[in-house]
Amino acid sequence: MQSRRPILFTLGIAAALSSSLASCAGVRPAAPRAIRGASHVSFPSRDAALTGGAPTQLDGWLLRPEGPGPFPAVLALHGCAGLYGSNGELTPRHRDWAERWVSQGYAVLFADSFTPRGADEICSRDQRSIRTGYERNRDVYGALEYLESLPFIRADRIALVGWSNGAMTVLAAVAAQTQARPAALPYLPAVAIAFYPGCKPSLERREWMPPAVPLHILIGERDDWTPASECIELAAQARSAGAPFDLIVYPGAFHDFDDPAMKLHVRHHVSTTASGTATIGTDPAARADSLDRVAAILRKALQ
């Protein structure tokens, strides 16, 4: 029987963590809807150079633990299906992670890159006006500036986490060189975590290496939307550069393996695969490991 243990490519981080460890489509609301336990916030992207005028005013949802703080925080980036489910609230995956993080003592900011730009999702079409390395990368730094300005947030203890298209944005944001990063930003993220990103764009960018902050990638071995092979190649480059970079490959797992309860199925109308389809759904073993692993990463980096 094939082993189901995750494959760990250690590039300088995981050894320190070992002792701590034992996108259904969204529907865009006409306007931001109330999300249980979250405050609606608004802040500017840093995309004025791309708009040729005023920056895009982004929507966000901020969740925080009880008490005055200051709290370490997680800046969370949605995938190509967007931030919302059909009920107008956070999707089950976003809600599940947010509730866990808040219970662990972290504030959580979800930045919505789509609704303010008139999009609901970009999985099924090529949306060149919302690119991971351009618009969304600048959204990250607008959100970081906003978070770092809040008196109840520990500006030096912010993690950057993304899924799929949002994970690709994470890779763009932590590149060694990026025009999106403001020179006067007080603090970079303390750590970055990318769930099943497409690694090919980073492979093709010489200025990407080495990442500017410690980076962890978690991906399924059988992911046919964002192939693990490209991330393995990126890991090899990072290893040669001595970068603080870990790659976890989960045997047998597909895209969206960390969703709390998504039945494994084939998604159609996928614009970025040759077949136009991708297999997505929960993998219980990979999900369980990722919950523990991410908790340990955040505990080490933020507390």
TORKOL-4160 file (C-alpha; in steps of 0.2 Angstrom, whole numbers, padded with zeros to 4 digits, m for minus):
303
<pt num="1" X="0000" Y="0000" Z="0000"/>
<pt num="2" X="0007" Y="0017" Z="m0005"/>
<pt num="3" X="0012" Y="0028" Z="0010"/>
<pt num="4" X="0000" Y="0043" Z="0013"/>
<pt num="5" X="0013" Y="0053" Z="0023"/>
<pt num="6" X="0016" Y="0070" Z="0016"/>
<pt num="7" X="0033" Y="0072" Z="0006"/>
<pt num="8" X="0043" Y="0086" Z="0014"/>
<pt num="9" X="0056" Y="0096" Z="0004"/>
<pt num="10" X="0066" Y="0104" Z="0018"/>
<pt num="11" X="0074" Y="0120" Z="0013"/>
<pt num="12" X="0079" Y="0127" Z="0030"/>
<pt num="13" X="0063" Y="0129" Z="0040"/>
<pt num="14" X="0055" Y="0112" Z="0043"/>
<pt num="15" X="0068" Y="0106" Z="0055"/>
<pt num="16" X="0064" Y="0119" Z="0067"/>
<pt num="17" X="0046" Y="0115" Z="0066"/>
<pt num="18" X="0047" Y="0096" Z="0067"/>
<pt num="19" X="0047" Y="0096" Z="0086"/>
<pt num="20" X="0030" Y="0106" Z="0085"/>
<pt num="21" X="0022" Y="0094" Z="0073"/>
<pt num="22" X="0019" Y="0076" Z="0079"/>
<pt num="23" X="m0065" Y="0131" Z="m0025"/>
<pt num="24" X="m0083" Y="0129" Z="m0029"/>
<pt num="25" X="m0087" Y="0145" Z="m0037"/>
<pt num="26" X="m0092" Y="0160" Z="m0027"/>
<pt num="27" X="m0106" Y="0172" Z="m0031"/>
<pt num="28" X="m0102" Y="0191" Z="m0031"/>
<pt num="29" X="m0114" Y="0201" Z="m0020"/>
<pt num="30" X="m0120" Y="0217" Z="m0027"/>
<pt num="31" X="m0113" Y="0225" Z="m0011"/>
<pt num="32" X="m0103" Y="0219" Z="0003"/>
<pt num="33" X="m0115" Y="0208" Z="0014"/>
<pt num="34" X="m0113" Y="0206" Z="0033"/>
<pt num="35" X="m0102" Y="0192" Z="0038"/>
<pt num="36" X="m0105" Y="0184" Z="0055"/>
<pt num="37" X="m0092" Y="0189" Z="0067"/>
<pt num="38" X="m0083" Y="0201" Z="0055"/>
<pt num="39" X="m0081" Y="0219" Z="0052"/>
<pt num="40" X="m0082" Y="0226" Z="0035"/>
<pt num="41" X="m0067" Y="0237" Z="0031"/>
<pt num="42" X="m0061" Y="0247" Z="0016"/>
<pt num="43" X="m0043" Y="0252" Z="0011"/>
<pt num="44" X="m0034" Y="0257" Z="m0005"/>
<pt num="45" X="m0024" Y="0245" Z="m0016"/>
<pt num="46" X="m0007" Y="0251" Z="m0021"/>
<pt num="47" X="m0012" Y="0250" Z="m0039"/>
<pt num="48" X="m0013" Y="0268" Z="m0044"/>
<pt num="49" X="0002" Y="0265" Z="m0057"/>
<pt num="50" X="m0009" Y="0252" Z="m0065"/>
<pt num="51" X="m0026" Y="0262" Z="m0065"/>
<pt num="52" X="m0018" Y="0278" Z="m0071"/>
<pt num="53" X="m0028" Y="0287" Z="m0058"/>
<pt num="54" X="m0034" Y="0284" Z="m0041"/>
<pt num="55" X="m0030" Y="0267" Z="m0033"/>
<pt num="56" X="m0044" Y="0254" Z="m0032"/>
<pt num="57" X="m0053" Y="0255" Z="m0015"/>
<pt num="58" X="m0054" Y="0237" Z="m0009"/>
<pt num="59" X="m0066" Y="0228" Z="0002"/>
<pt num="60" X="m0061" Y="0218" Z="0017"/>
<pt num="61" X="m0068" Y="0208" Z="0031"/>
<pt num="62" X="m0058" Y="0209" Z="0048"/>
<pt num="63" X="m0061" Y="0196" Z="0062"/>
<pt num="64" X="m0052" Y="0198" Z="0078"/>
<pt num="65" X="m0051" Y="0189" Z="0095"/>
<pt num="66" X="m0059" Y="0196" Z="0111"/>
<pt num="67" X="m0049" Y="0209" Z="0120"/>
<pt num="68" X="m0039" Y="0224" Z="0117"/>
<pt num="69" X="m0024" Y="0216" Z="0108"/>
<pt num="70" X="m0012" Y="0219" Z="0101"/>
<pt num="71" X="m0014" Y="0203" Z="0091"/>
<pt num="72" X="m0003" Y="0195" Z="0078"/>
<pt num="73" X="m0013" Y="0193" Z="0061"/>
<pt num="74" X="m0016" Y="0183" Z="0046"/>
<pt num="75" X="m0019" Y="0192" Z="0029"/>
<pt num="76" X="m0029" Y="0179" Z="0019"/>
<pt num="77" X="m0030" Y="0179" Z="0000"/>
<pt num="78" X="m0045" Y="0170" Z="m0009"/>
<pt num="79" X="m0043" Y="0160" Z="m0025"/>
<pt num="80" X="m0050" Y="0162" Z="m0042"/>
<pt num="81" X="m0068" Y="0158" Z="m0036"/>
<pt num="82" X="m0068" Y="0173" Z="m0025"/>
<pt num="83" X="m0071" Y="0176" Z="m0007"/>
<pt num="84" X="m0090" Y="0172" Z="m0005"/>
<pt num="85" X="m0101" Y="0157" Z="m0006"/>
<pt num="86" X="m0119" Y="0157" Z="m0013"/>
<pt num="87" X="m0126" Y="0163" Z="0003"/>
<pt num="88" X="m0115" Y="0179" Z="0002"/>
<pt num="89" X="m0104" Y="0174" Z="0017"/>
<pt num="90" X="m0086" Y="0168" Z="0017"/>
<pt num="91" X="m0085" Y="0151" Z="0009"/>
<pt num="92" X="m0084" Y="0136" Z="0020"/>
<pt num="93" X="m0065" Y="0135" Z="0018"/>
<pt num="94" X="m0062" Y="0153" Z="0022"/>
<pt num="95" X="m0074" Y="0152" Z="0037"/>
<pt num="96" X="m0066" Y="0136" Z="0044"/>
<pt num="97" X="m0048" Y="0143" Z="0043"/>
<pt num="98" X="m0054" Y="0160" Z="0050"/>
<pt num="99" X="m0062" Y="0153" Z="0065"/>
<pt num="100" X="m0047" Y="0142" Z="0069"/>
<pt num="101" X="m0035" Y="0157" Z="0068"/>
<pt num="102" X="m0046" Y="0168" Z="0079"/>
<pt num="103" X="m0047" Y="0154" Z="0092"/>
<pt num="104" X="m0028" Y="0153" Z="0091"/>
<pt num="105" X="m0027" Y="0172" Z="0095"/>
<pt num="106" X="m0024" Y="0179" Z="0078"/>
<pt num="107" X="m0034" Y="0193" Z="0069"/>
<pt num="108" X="m0039" Y="0189" Z="0051"/>
<pt num="109" X="m0041" Y="0200" Z="0036"/>
<pt num="110" X="m0049" Y="0194" Z="0020"/>
<pt num="111" X="m0045" Y="0206" Z="0006"/>
<pt num="112" X="m0057" Y="0205" Z="m0008"/>
<pt num="113" X="m0049" Y="0209" Z="m0025"/>
<pt num="114" X="m0063" Y="0204" Z="m0036"/>
<pt num="115" X="m0079" Y="0213" Z="m0031"/>
<pt num="116" X="m0072" Y="0231" Z="m0031"/>
<pt num="117" X="m0066" Y="0227" Z="m0049"/>
<pt num="118" X="m0083" Y="0221" Z="m0055"/>
<pt num="119" X="m0079" Y="0202" Z="m0055"/>
<pt num="120" X="m0087" Y="0187" Z="m0046"/>
<pt num="121" X="m0074" Y="0174" Z="m0051"/>
<pt num="122" X="m0060" Y="0171" Z="m0064"/>
<pt num="123" X="m0058" Y="0152" Z="m0064"/>
<pt num="124" X="m0069" Y="0150" Z="m0079"/>
<pt num="125" X="m0062" Y="0165" Z="m0090"/>
<pt num="126" X="m0046" Y="0173" Z="m0093"/>
<pt num="127" X="m0047" Y="0189" Z="m0083"/>
<pt num="128" X="m0032" Y="0199" Z="m0087"/>
<pt num="129" X="m0038" Y="0215" Z="m0078"/>
<pt num="130" X="m0035" Y="0205" Z="m0061"/>
<pt num="131" X="m0018" Y="0198" Z="m0062"/>
<pt num="132" X="m0008" Y="0189" Z="m0048"/>
<pt num="133" X="0008" Y="0198" Z="m0051"/>
<pt num="134" X="0001" Y="0215" Z="m0054"/>
<pt num="135" X="m0016" Y="0220" Z="m0047"/>
<pt num="136" X="m0017" Y="0207" Z="m0033"/>
<pt num="137" X="0001" Y="0209" Z="m0028"/>
<pt num="138" X="m0002" Y="0228" Z="m0026"/>
<pt num="139" X="m0018" Y="0223" Z="m0016"/>
<pt num="140" X="m0007" Y="0213" Z="m0004"/>
<pt num="141" X="0004" Y="0228" Z="0000"/>
<pt num="142" X="m0011" Y="0240" Z="0002"/>
<pt num="143" X="m0019" Y="0227" Z="0014"/>
<pt num="144" X="m0002" Y="0226" Z="0024"/>
<pt num="145" X="m0001" Y="0245" Z="0025"/>
<pt num="146" X="m0019" Y="0245" Z="0032"/>
<pt num="147" X="m0016" Y="0231" Z="0044"/>
<pt num="148" X="0000" Y="0238" Z="0051"/>
<pt num="149" X="m0008" Y="0255" Z="0054"/>
<pt num="150" X="m0021" Y="0247" Z="0066"/>
<pt num="151" X="m0017" Y="0250" Z="0085"/>
<pt num="152" X="m0023" Y="0232" Z="0090"/>
<pt num="153" X="m0012" Y="0223" Z="0077"/>
<pt num="154" X="0006" Y="0218" Z="0080"/>
<pt num="155" X="0013" Y="0225" Z="0064"/>
<pt num="156" X="0029" Y="0214" Z="0065"/>
<pt num="157" X="0019" Y="0198" Z="0067"/>
<pt num="158" X="0008" Y="0197" Z="0051"/>
<pt num="159" X="0007" Y="0181" Z="0041"/>
<pt num="160" X="0002" Y="0180" Z="0022"/>
<pt num="161" X="m0008" Y="0165" Z="0017"/>
<pt num="162" X="m0017" Y="0162" Z="0000"/>
<pt num="163" X="m0026" Y="0148" Z="m0009"/>
<pt num="164" X="m0023" Y="0144" Z="m0028"/>
<pt num="165" X="m0024" Y="0161" Z="m0037"/>
<pt num="166" X="m0022" Y="0169" Z="m0020"/>
<pt num="167" X="m0007" Y="0158" Z="m0017"/>
<pt num="168" X="0001" Y="0163" Z="m0034"/>
<pt num="169" X="m0002" Y="0181" Z="m0027"/>
<pt num="170" X="0008" Y="0176" Z="m0011"/>
<pt num="171" X="0022" Y="0170" Z="m0022"/>
<pt num="172" X="0022" Y="0186" Z="m0032"/>
<pt num="173" X="0022" Y="0197" Z="m0016"/>
<pt num="174" X="0037" Y="0188" Z="m0008"/>
<pt num="175" X="0048" Y="0189" Z="m0023"/>
<pt num="176" X="0065" Y="0196" Z="m0020"/>
<pt num="177" X="0061" Y="0210" Z="m0031"/>
<pt num="178" X="0043" Y="0217" Z="m0035"/>
<pt num="179" X="0038" Y="0235" Z="m0039"/>
<pt num="180" X="0022" Y="0232" Z="m0028"/>
<pt num="181" X="0032" Y="0233" Z="m0012"/>
<pt num="182" X="0033" Y="0250" Z="m0005"/>
<pt num="183" X="0050" Y="0255" Z="0001"/>
<pt num="184" X="0044" Y="0263" Z="0017"/>
<pt num="185" X="0033" Y="0248" Z="0023"/>
<pt num="186" X="0038" Y="0246" Z="0041"/>
<pt num="187" X="0038" Y="0227" Z="0041"/>
<pt num="188" X="0037" Y="0213" Z="0028"/>
<pt num="189" X="0026" Y="0198" Z="0032"/>
<pt num="190" X="0034" Y="0187" Z="0046"/>
<pt num="191" X="0030" Y="0171" Z="0036"/>
<pt num="192" X="0020" Y="0166" Z="0020"/>
<pt num="193" X="0010" Y="0151" Z="0016"/>
<pt num="194" X="0004" Y="0146" Z="m0001"/>
<pt num="195" X="m0009" Y="0132" Z="m0004"/>
<pt num="196" X="m0008" Y="0124" Z="m0021"/>
<pt num="197" X="m0001" Y="0139" Z="m0031"/>
<pt num="198" X="0003" Y="0138" Z="m0049"/>
<pt num="199" X="0022" Y="0139" Z="m0048"/>
<pt num="200" X="0026" Y="0142" Z="m0066"/>
<pt num="201" X="0026" Y="0161" Z="m0066"/>
<pt num="202" X="0039" Y="0161" Z="m0052"/>
<pt num="203" X="0050" Y="0148" Z="m0061"/>
<pt num="204" X="0051" Y="0160" Z="m0076"/>
<pt num="205" X="0056" Y="0176" Z="m0066"/>
<pt num="206" X="0074" Y="0177" Z="m0062"/>
<pt num="207" X="0070" Y="0191" Z="m0050"/>
<pt num="208" X="0059" Y="0180" Z="m0039"/>
<pt num="209" X="0074" Y="0171" Z="m0031"/>
<pt num="210" X="0076" Y="0170" Z="m0016"/>
<pt num="211" X="0059" Y="0174" Z="m0008"/>
<pt num="212" X="0060" Y="0189" Z="0003"/>
<pt num="213" X="0052" Y="0180" Z="0018"/>
<pt num="214" X="0051" Y="0162" Z="0024"/>
<pt num="215" X="0039" Y="0153" Z="0013"/>
<pt num="216" X="0029" Y="0137" Z="0014"/>
<pt num="217" X="0020" Y="0129" Z="0000"/>
<pt num="218" X="0007" Y="0115" Z="0003"/>
<pt num="219" X="0001" Y="0106" Z="m0013"/>
<pt num="220" X="m0007" Y="0089" Z="m0018"/>
<pt num="221" X="0003" Y="0076" Z="m0028"/>
<pt num="222" X="m0011" Y="0073" Z="m0040"/>
<pt num="223" X="m0016" Y="0091" Z="m0042"/>
<pt num="224" X="m0021" Y="0093" Z="m0061"/>
<pt num="225" X="m0025" Y="0112" Z="m0060"/>
<pt num="226" X="m0009" Y="0118" Z="m0053"/>
<pt num="227" X="0004" Y="0104" Z="m0055"/>
<pt num="228" X="0015" Y="0100" Z="m0040"/>
<pt num="229" X="0030" Y="0096" Z="m0052"/>
<pt num="230" X="0032" Y="0115" Z="m0056"/>
<pt num="231" X="0033" Y="0118" Z="m0037"/>
<pt num="232" X="0045" Y="0104" Z="m0035"/>
<pt num="233" X="0056" Y="0112" Z="m0048"/>
<pt num="234" X="0054" Y="0129" Z="m0039"/>
<pt num="235" X="0059" Y="0121" Z="m0023"/>
<pt num="236" X="0075" Y="0114" Z="m0031"/>
<pt num="237" X="0080" Y="0132" Z="m0037"/>
<pt num="238" X="0076" Y="0138" Z="m0019"/>
<pt num="239" X="0087" Y="0124" Z="m0012"/>
<pt num="240" X="0102" Y="0130" Z="m0023"/>
<pt num="241" X="0100" Y="0148" Z="m0017"/>
<pt num="242" X="0099" Y="0143" Z="0001"/>
<pt num="243" X="0081" Y="0151" Z="0003"/>
<pt num="244" X="0070" Y="0149" Z="0018"/>
<pt num="245" X="0057" Y="0138" Z="0009"/>
<pt num="246" X="0048" Y="0122" Z="0012"/>
<pt num="247" X="0037" Y="0112" Z="0000"/>
<pt num="248" X="0025" Y="0099" Z="0007"/>
<pt num="249" X="0018" Y="0087" Z="m0006"/>
<pt num="250" X="0003" Y="0077" Z="m0001"/>
<pt num="251" X="0002" Y="0060" Z="m0009"/>
<pt num="252" X="m0015" Y="0056" Z="m0018"/>
<pt num="253" X="m0022" Y="0074" Z="m0014"/>
<pt num="254" X="m0030" Y="0085" Z="m0027"/>
<pt num="255" X="m0033" Y="0104" Z="m0027"/>
<pt num="256" X="m0044" Y="0111" Z="m0013"/>
<pt num="257" X="m0038" Y="0096" Z="m0002"/>
<pt num="258" X="m0040" Y="0107" Z="0014"/>
<pt num="259" X="m0059" Y="0111" Z="0011"/>
<pt num="260" X="m0069" Y="0106" Z="0026"/>
<pt num="261" X="m0081" Y="0095" Z="0016"/>
<pt num="262" X="m0080" Y="0096" Z="m0002"/>
<pt num="263" X="m0084" Y="0080" Z="m0011"/>
<pt num="264" X="m0071" Y="0075" Z="m0024"/>
<pt num="265" X="m0077" Y="0080" Z="m0041"/>
<pt num="266" X="m0072" Y="0086" Z="m0058"/>
<pt num="267" X="m0074" Y="0105" Z="m0061"/>
<pt num="268" X="m0078" Y="0110" Z="m0079"/>
<pt num="269" X="m0075" Y="0127" Z="m0088"/>
<pt num="270" X="m0057" Y="0129" Z="m0080"/>
<pt num="271" X="m0048" Y="0142" Z="m0091"/>
<pt num="272" X="m0031" Y="0138" Z="m0086"/>
<pt num="273" X="m0029" Y="0119" Z="m0090"/>
<pt num="274" X="m0027" Y="0111" Z="m0107"/>
<pt num="275" X="m0043" Y="0100" Z="m0104"/>
<pt num="276" X="m0054" Y="0114" Z="m0097"/>
<pt num="277" X="m0057" Y="0103" Z="m0081"/>
<pt num="278" X="m0049" Y="0100" Z="m0064"/>
<pt num="279" X="m0051" Y="0088" Z="m0050"/>
<pt num="280" X="m0055" Y="0096" Z="m0034"/>
<pt num="281" X="m0061" Y="0091" Z="m0016"/>
<pt num="282" X="m0056" Y="0087" Z="0002"/>
<pt num="283" X="m0043" Y="0075" Z="0006"/>
<pt num="284" X="m0045" Y="0070" Z="0024"/>
<pt num="285" X="m0027" Y="0065" Z="0028"/>
<pt num="286" X="m0020" Y="0080" Z="0019"/>
<pt num="287" X="m0032" Y="0092" Z="0027"/>
<pt num="288" X="m0028" Y="0085" Z="0045"/>
<pt num="289" X="m0010" Y="0087" Z="0042"/>
<pt num="290" X="m0011" Y="0105" Z="0035"/>
<pt num="291" X="m0022" Y="0110" Z="0050"/>
<pt num="292" X="m0008" Y="0105" Z="0062"/>
<pt num="293" X="0006" Y="0110" Z="0051"/>
<pt num="294" X="0000" Y="0128" Z="0048"/>
<pt num="295" X="m0004" Y="0130" Z="0066"/>
<pt num="296" X="0014" Y="0126" Z="0070"/>
<pt num="297" X="0021" Y="0137" Z="0057"/>
<pt num="298" X="0011" Y="0152" Z="0063"/>
<pt num="299" X="0015" Y="0148" Z="0082"/>
<pt num="300" X="0033" Y="0149" Z="0078"/>
<pt num="301" X="0033" Y="0164" Z="0067"/>
<pt num="302" X="0020" Y="0175" Z="0075"/>
<pt num="303" X="0021" Y="0172" Z="0094"/>
